[in-house]
Amino acid sequence: MTTSKKLIVANWKMNPETPREAKDLYAAAKLIGSKISGVDLVVCPPTIFIGFVGHKGTKNFSLGVQDVAPDKGPGAFTGTISAAMAAYAGAEYTLVGHSERRAAGETDELINTKMKLALSAELTPILCVGEKERDSHGDYLEVIRTQLEKGLAGLKKSQFKNIVIAYEPVWAIGKTAAVADSPESFFQTALFIRKIVSNLAGKEAAHSIKVLYGGSVSSKNAQGFLEEGKADGLLVGRASLDPITLKAICLIAGSVK
Ligand code: PGA
């Protein structure tokens, strides 16, 4: 497990509705990112707003996109943006395989293609994995294994240092903090994830790769996941749309050793 700075990723999803609100939210997040030490904050606005927010990264504050096309481009690929375009527009990260994209039909093979394109555009892909249902026999771990093995297939060992894994159980996304996974359970799942990474890319990669928790993260449960769960960071949806809550989460992340 890494001891470096915690990574907080703000996934705005399809929010807010107007460029003006996006500008305000971005400015608030940037202030938080630049003031709080011990945290790397990444904001992932809807791509259409990237031009409006006038991104300028700082040491602790970067831009991400929520998805990239499975095609290299440029070319005839209506309605999508390439990893290279995202990078040229200032993004340093991209989510890949978020459960809301998987629900829209993305397969592990497509996700694997996106991982490769993101890496070749020098974006850091955040591979999202997580089961739809939790069973008591541990079958859900096989779902995670498949998502990891297929999503990371064919990557070079040296590329693993530029990859982040976000464990987001689908049943915990968009719910209340009470429904979120528990820190103990996250800790066990993160160990399992590192085991798979170790099989794919060796012990060093397994040790150093960042494993984040996501799914109904709030200012109430953030500390548990970071401290007890030993998460390397958090993928935050709704709570990242409220600057006061985002600041509280970043302060917690900055204080956890
Ligand atoms: P949530 O979303 O924090 O609103 O549950 C997390 C996510 O889907 O990335």
Boltz pocket constraint, residues with backbone or C-beta under 6 A from the ligand:
constraints:
  - pocket:
      binder: B
      contacts: [[A, 11], [A, 168], [A, 172], [A, 173], [A, 174], [A, 175], [A, 214], [A, 215], [A, 216], [A, 217], [A, 235], [A, 236], [A, 237], [A, 238], [A, 239]]
      max_distance: 6.0
